[in-house]
């Protein structure tokens, strides 16, 4: 993954630039290139050394690529945005299953899940987010992404000797935080800097998850 890091970072900066200049097609193409690059990395690792964990991670990343495409329509087409939510939700189910194969359930995962969901509820309530157009799917997805973050953090905490565990924990946490920032941007405060922060957190989280799976599997 270290050989991919610099090209990935450059592509991410180019993507954010296109988004800031409101170039929809160029931004969409670069966004898909970023996620598909991680999908290819996981697929190559899978071919070299098959494992159910890498298979689930690769499928999950591919589903997220589809979600990334439809997420481009977040304020343009509610139906397409909902499709993106569903694809991301399926991707999180792959993540949760893969992480569960790496480490058994631990009580701290439940505690972390409760804390993350409480944070989501506080942000939604305080910001008065109106998610009715995309519910119940958005609520279900929020639970799933919080579960991914909780499980990945639990793996990092309880499996100190697991190679890649720290990467998985940080990646899952950043993924969850990116969705919280996205919610603030979409439902509360429309500012381009919030969108930029969301993209940075999201792709950093995805990259770390990818690197963590490859190291751990």
DAWOFEN-V104668 format. One record per pair of residues at least 12 apart in sequence whose C-alpha atoms are under 10 Angstrom apart, sorted by the first residue. I is the first residue (numbers start at 1). J is the second residue. D is the distance in whole Angstrom. If there is no record, write none. Layout:
BEGIN
((I:J:D) (I:J:D))
END
This chain:
BEGIN
((1:38:9) (1:41:8) (1:42:10) (1:207:9) (1:208:9) (1:210:8) (1:211:6) (1:212:10) (1:214:9) (1:215:9) (2:211:9) (4:37:9) (4:38:9) (4:41:9) (4:207:10) (5:207:8) (7:34:10) (8:33:9) (8:34:7) (8:35:10) (8:37:8) (8:38:9) (8:203:9) (8:204:10) (8:207:9) (9:34:9) (9:200:10) (9:203:9) (9:204:9) (9:207:10) (11:30:7) (11:31:9) (11:33:8) (11:34:7) (12:27:10) (12:30:8) (12:31:8) (12:33:10) (12:34:7) (12:199:8) (12:200:8) (12:203:8) (12:204:9) (13:30:10) (13:196:10) (13:199:10) (13:200:9) (14:26:10) (14:27:8) (14:30:8) (14:31:10) (15:27:5) (15:28:8) (15:29:9) (15:30:5) (15:31:6) (15:32:10) (15:33:10) (15:34:9) (15:199:9) (16:30:9) (16:31:9) (16:195:9) (16:196:7) (16:197:10) (16:199:7) (16:200:8) (17:196:9) (18:30:9) (18:31:10) (19:31:10) (19:192:9) (19:195:9) (19:196:9) (19:199:10) (20:192:7) (20:193:9) (20:195:9) (20:196:8) (24:72:8) (24:73:10) (25:72:10) (27:72:9) (28:68:8) (28:69:7) (28:70:9) (28:71:10) (28:72:7) (28:73:10) (29:69:9) (31:65:8) (31:68:7) (31:69:8) (31:72:9) (31:199:9) (31:203:9) (32:62:10) (32:64:9) (32:65:6) (32:66:8) (32:67:10) (32:68:7) (32:69:7) (33:65:9) (34:65:9) (34:68:10) (34:203:8) (34:206:10) (34:207:9) (35:61:7) (35:62:8) (35:63:10) (35:64:7) (35:65:5) (35:66:9) (35:68:8) (35:203:8) (35:206:8) (35:207:9) (36:58:10) (36:61:8) (36:62:7) (36:63:10) (36:64:9) (36:65:6) (36:66:10) (37:61:10) (37:62:10) (37:65:10) (37:207:10) (38:57:10) (38:58:8) (38:61:7) (38:62:9) (38:65:10) (38:203:10) (38:206:8) (38:207:7) (38:208:10) (38:209:9) (38:210:7) (38:211:9) (39:57:8) (39:58:5) (39:59:8) (39:60:9) (39:61:6) (39:62:6) (39:63:9) (39:64:9) (39:65:8) (39:210:8) (40:58:8) (40:61:9) (40:62:9) (41:58:8) (41:210:8) (41:211:9) (41:214:9) (42:54:6) (42:55:8) (42:56:10) (42:57:7) (42:58:5) (42:59:9) (42:61:8) (42:62:10) (42:210:7) (42:211:9) (42:213:8) (42:214:7) (43:55:8) (43:57:9) (43:58:6) (43:59:9) (43:61:10) (43:62:10) (43:214:10) (44:58:10) (44:214:10) (45:58:9) (45:213:9) (45:214:7) (45:215:10) (45:217:9) (46:58:8) (46:214:9) (46:217:9) (49:214:10) (49:217:9) (50:217:9) (51:98:10) (51:217:7) (52:97:10) (52:98:7) (52:101:8) (52:102:10) (52:217:9) (53:94:9) (53:95:9) (53:97:8) (53:98:5) (53:99:8) (53:100:9) (53:101:7) (53:102:7) (53:213:7) (53:214:9) (53:216:9) (53:217:6) (54:95:10) (54:98:8) (54:210:9) (54:213:7) (54:214:7) (54:216:9) (54:217:7) (55:94:9) (55:98:8) (56:91:9) (56:93:9) (56:94:5) (56:95:7) (56:96:9) (56:97:7) (56:98:6) (56:99:9) (56:213:10) (57:91:8) (57:92:9) (57:93:10) (57:94:6) (57:95:6) (57:96:10) (57:97:9) (57:98:7) (57:99:9) (57:209:9) (57:210:8) (57:213:7) (57:214:9) (58:91:9) (58:94:9) (58:95:9) (58:210:9) (58:213:9) (59:90:9) (59:91:7) (59:94:7) (59:95:9) (60:87:9) (60:88:8) (60:89:9) (60:90:7) (60:91:4) (60:92:7) (60:93:8) (60:94:5) (60:95:6) (60:96:10) (60:98:9) (61:88:9) (61:90:10) (61:91:7) (61:92:9) (61:94:9) (61:95:9) (61:206:8) (61:209:10) (61:210:8) (62:87:9) (62:88:10) (62:91:8) (63:84:9) (63:86:9) (63:87:5) (63:88:6) (63:89:9) (63:90:7) (63:91:5) (63:92:9) (63:94:9) (64:84:8) (64:85:9) (64:86:10) (64:87:6) (64:88:5) (64:89:9) (64:90:8) (64:91:6) (64:92:9) (64:206:9) (65:84:9) (65:87:9) (65:88:9) (65:91:9) (66:83:9) (66:84:7) (66:85:10) (66:86:10) (66:87:7) (66:88:8) (66:91:10) (67:80:9) (67:81:8) (67:82:9) (67:83:7) (67:84:4) (67:85:7) (67:86:8) (67:87:5) (67:88:5) (67:89:9) (67:90:10) (67:91:9) (68:81:10) (68:84:7) (68:85:9) (68:87:9) (68:88:8) (69:81:9) (69:83:10) (69:84:7) (70:82:8) (70:83:7) (70:84:5) (70:85:8) (70:86:10) (70:87:9) (70:88:10) (71:83:8) (71:84:5) (71:85:8) (71:87:10) (71:88:10) (72:84:9) (74:186:8) (75:186:8) (78:133:7) (78:134:7) (79:133:9) (79:134:8) (81:133:10) (81:134:8) (81:138:10) (82:133:9) (82:134:6) (82:135:9) (82:136:10) (82:137:7) (82:138:8) (83:134:10) (83:137:9) (85:134:8) (85:137:7) (85:138:6) (85:139:10) (85:140:9) (85:141:7) (85:142:9) (86:137:7) (86:138:8) (86:140:9) (86:141:7) (87:141:9) (88:141:7) (88:144:9) (88:145:9) (89:137:8) (89:138:9) (89:140:8) (89:141:5) (89:142:8) (89:143:9) (89:144:6) (89:145:7) (90:141:9) (90:144:9) (91:141:10) (91:144:9) (91:145:9) (91:148:10) (92:141:8) (92:142:10) (92:143:10) (92:144:6) (92:145:6) (92:146:9) (92:147:8) (92:148:6) (92:149:10) (93:141:10) (93:144:7) (93:145:9) (93:147:9) (93:148:8) (94:148:9) (95:144:9) (95:145:9) (95:147:9) (95:148:6) (95:149:9) (95:151:9) (95:152:9) (95:172:9) (95:209:9) (95:213:10) (96:144:8) (96:145:9) (96:147:7) (96:148:5) (96:149:9) (96:150:9) (96:151:7) (96:152:8) (97:148:9) (97:151:10) (98:148:10) (98:152:10) (98:213:9) (98:217:10) (99:148:8) (99:151:7) (99:152:7) (99:154:10) (99:155:8) (99:165:10) (99:168:9) (99:213:9) (99:216:10) (100:148:10) (100:151:8) (100:152:9) (100:155:9) (101:217:10) (102:152:10) (102:155:8) (102:159:9) (102:162:9) (102:165:9) (102:213:9) (102:216:8) (102:217:8) (103:151:9) (103:152:9) (103:154:9) (103:155:6) (103:156:10) (103:158:8) (103:159:7) (103:162:9) (103:165:10) (104:151:10) (104:154:10) (104:155:9) (104:158:10) (104:159:10) (105:151:8) (105:154:8) (105:155:9) (105:158:10) (106:151:9) (106:154:7) (106:155:9) (106:157:10) (106:158:8) (107:154:9) (108:150:8) (108:151:9) (108:153:9) (108:154:6) (108:155:10) (108:157:9) (108:158:9) (109:147:8) (109:148:9) (109:149:9) (109:150:5) (109:151:5) (109:152:8) (109:153:7) (109:154:5) (109:155:8) (109:157:10) (109:158:10) (110:147:8) (110:150:7) (110:151:8) (110:154:9) (111:150:8) (111:154:10) (112:146:9) (112:147:8) (112:149:8) (112:150:5) (112:151:8) (112:153:8) (112:154:8) (113:143:8) (113:144:10) (113:145:10) (113:146:6) (113:147:6) (113:148:9) (113:149:8) (113:150:5) (113:151:8) (113:153:10) (113:154:10) (114:143:10) (114:146:9) (114:147:9) (114:150:9) (115:146:9) (115:150:9) (116:142:10) (116:143:9) (116:145:10) (116:146:6) (116:147:8) (116:149:8) (116:150:8) (116:173:10) (116:176:9) (116:177:9) (117:142:8) (117:143:7) (117:145:10) (117:146:7) (117:147:9) (117:150:10) (119:146:10) (119:180:9) (120:139:10) (120:142:8) (120:143:9) (120:146:9) (120:176:10) (120:177:10) (120:179:9) (120:180:7) (120:183:9) (121:142:10) (123:180:8) (123:181:10) (123:183:9) (123:184:8) (123:188:10) (124:180:9) (124:183:8) (124:184:8) (124:187:9) (124:188:9) (126:188:10) (127:183:9) (127:184:7) (127:187:8) (127:188:6) (127:189:9) (128:184:10) (128:187:8) (128:188:7) (129:183:8) (129:184:8) (129:186:9) (129:187:5) (129:188:6) (130:183:10) (130:186:10) (130:187:7) (130:188:9) (131:183:9) (131:186:10) (131:187:8) (142:176:8) (142:179:8) (142:180:9) (144:176:10) (145:172:8) (145:173:9) (145:175:8) (145:176:6) (145:177:10) (145:179:8) (146:172:9) (146:173:8) (146:175:9) (146:176:6) (146:177:9) (146:179:10) (147:172:9) (147:176:9) (148:168:10) (148:169:9) (148:171:10) (148:172:6) (148:173:8) (148:175:9) (148:176:8) (149:168:9) (149:169:7) (149:170:8) (149:171:8) (149:172:4) (149:173:5) (149:174:8) (149:175:7) (149:176:6) (149:177:9) (150:169:8) (150:172:8) (150:173:8) (150:176:9) (151:168:9) (151:169:8) (151:172:8) (151:173:10) (152:165:8) (152:166:9) (152:167:9) (152:168:6) (152:169:4) (152:170:8) (152:171:8) (152:172:6) (152:173:8) (152:209:9) (152:212:10) (153:165:8) (153:166:8) (153:167:9) (153:168:7) (153:169:4) (153:170:7) (153:171:9) (153:172:7) (153:173:7) (154:166:10) (154:168:10) (154:169:7) (155:168:8) (155:169:7) (156:168:7) (156:169:5) (156:170:8) (157:169:8) (162:212:10) (162:215:9) (162:216:6) (162:217:9) (163:212:8) (163:213:9) (163:214:9) (163:215:6) (163:216:5) (163:217:8) (164:208:9) (164:209:9) (164:210:10) (164:211:7) (164:212:4) (164:213:7) (164:214:8) (164:215:5) (164:216:5) (164:217:9) (165:209:9) (165:211:10) (165:212:6) (165:213:8) (165:215:8) (165:216:7) (166:208:9) (166:209:10) (166:212:7) (167:205:9) (167:207:9) (167:208:5) (167:209:6) (167:210:9) (167:211:7) (167:212:5) (167:213:8) (167:215:9) (167:216:9) (168:205:9) (168:206:9) (168:207:10) (168:208:6) (168:209:5) (168:210:8) (168:211:8) (168:212:5) (168:213:7) (168:215:10) (168:216:9) (169:205:9) (169:208:9) (169:209:8) (169:212:9) (170:204:9) (170:205:7) (170:206:10) (170:208:7) (170:209:8) (170:212:9) (171:201:9) (171:202:9) (171:203:9) (171:204:7) (171:205:4) (171:206:6) (171:207:7) (171:208:5) (171:209:5) (171:210:8) (171:211:9) (171:212:8) (172:202:9) (172:204:10) (172:205:6) (172:206:8) (172:208:8) (172:209:7) (173:201:9) (173:202:10) (173:205:7) (173:209:10) (174:198:9) (174:200:9) (174:201:5) (174:202:6) (174:203:9) (174:204:7) (174:205:5) (174:206:8) (174:208:9) (174:209:10) (175:198:9) (175:199:10) (175:200:10) (175:201:6) (175:202:5) (175:203:8) (175:204:8) (175:205:5) (175:206:7) (175:207:10) (175:208:10) (175:209:9) (176:201:9) (176:202:8) (176:205:8) (177:197:10) (177:198:8) (177:201:7) (177:202:8) (177:205:9) (178:194:10) (178:195:9) (178:197:7) (178:198:5) (178:199:7) (178:200:8) (178:201:5) (178:202:5) (178:203:9) (178:204:10) (178:205:8) (179:198:7) (179:199:10) (179:201:9) (179:202:8) (180:198:8) (181:194:7) (181:195:8) (181:196:10) (181:197:7) (181:198:6) (181:199:9) (181:201:9) (181:202:10) (182:194:7) (182:195:7) (182:196:10) (182:197:9) (182:198:6) (182:199:9) (182:202:10) (183:195:10) (183:198:9) (184:198:10) (185:197:10) (185:198:9))
END
